[in-house]
């Protein structure tokens, strides 16, 4: 049974899911799970045990999560704080912060920038305020890691009157990258490399150029749609092609095409999961994988140029951590800069992938976004 005020609850609410985890004050994970398929064939998984449970909305899913945690001995009165992931903080919310009325209002103002995410990020914050009003709540933003990008990297070459309405590059997956630079020195036993190329590869995918621990360029832009080929998102596409799609199909249909029917799913004719693509012998699946790797490499070259060189590479995310063939293909494409992979280490799923002869270090770093959120909350709680 948990003792009073000794734990931090982390809630990571997505468009159809809520990931959750409890950490103690030493940031050791105590319990975790996910409510997924919200609004459809939903289920709740906690400590590896899954139950089919209907969730009509995020509020009902959150209630089920809190009930399940209470059964396990983690009631609200055992919590010192709650940490939340918020996808978009816009231009003003660029550091983790404690929730208050002004912060909530500003997150709401950012909703047009992330309409599929920010409302769902807000829902559990508001629900917990009503249920446990004195419980401290904190927010960490996926965009904030990239606030260090220079203006030349974030500004689109459009008139300033439009740019000031928030149309600029923001970048995402910031919590993953922030966690990666914390974890890499622990795993490598060395200081953080000066010029680090980070691959966050999953259903959503991006790259980040990290110079002396700070993001200076990333592949996602105004929204998480830009950049690499992804599970169901198109990645980079000419703006005139988008306008043509809108002319032919209308705005809502075009949004659905680009966000939910494109990427690996569109290229393969129905498969968005890299695990399924890699075991499918069809030419379409092979092409989808090559497209994913090719555009990862195209963007990698751009970020290496932005950093004016490269010292190390790190892979994270579901594909980055697990897809041996994808890693091998990408690393083969970077041999021109001195990368030499150890194939045995790659197949054995080691943390260190580079051969002794490699000029560039290559690492695999487990994604720990929830722990990063807990670390942010604990830091602010102790201030």
Secondary structure, 3 states (H helix, E strand, C coil): CCCCCCEEEEEEECCCEEEEEEEECCCCEEEEEEEECCCCCCEEEECCEEEECCCCCHHHHHHHHHHHHHHCCCCHHHEEEEEEEECCCCCCCCCCEECCHHHHHHHHHCHHHCCCCHHHHHHHHHHHHHHCCCCCEEEEECCHHHHHCCHHHHCCCCCHHHHCCCCCCCCCCHHHHHHHHHHHHHHHCCCCCCEEEEEEECCCEEEEEEECCEEEEECCCCCCCCCCCCCCCCCCCCHHHHHHHHHHHCHHHHHHHHHHCCHHHHHHCCCCCHHHHHHCCCHHHHHHHHHHHHHHHHHHHHHHHHHCCCCEEEEEHHHHHHCHHHHHHHHHCCHHHCCCECHHHHHCCCCECECCCCCCEEEECCCCHHHHHHHHHHHHHCC
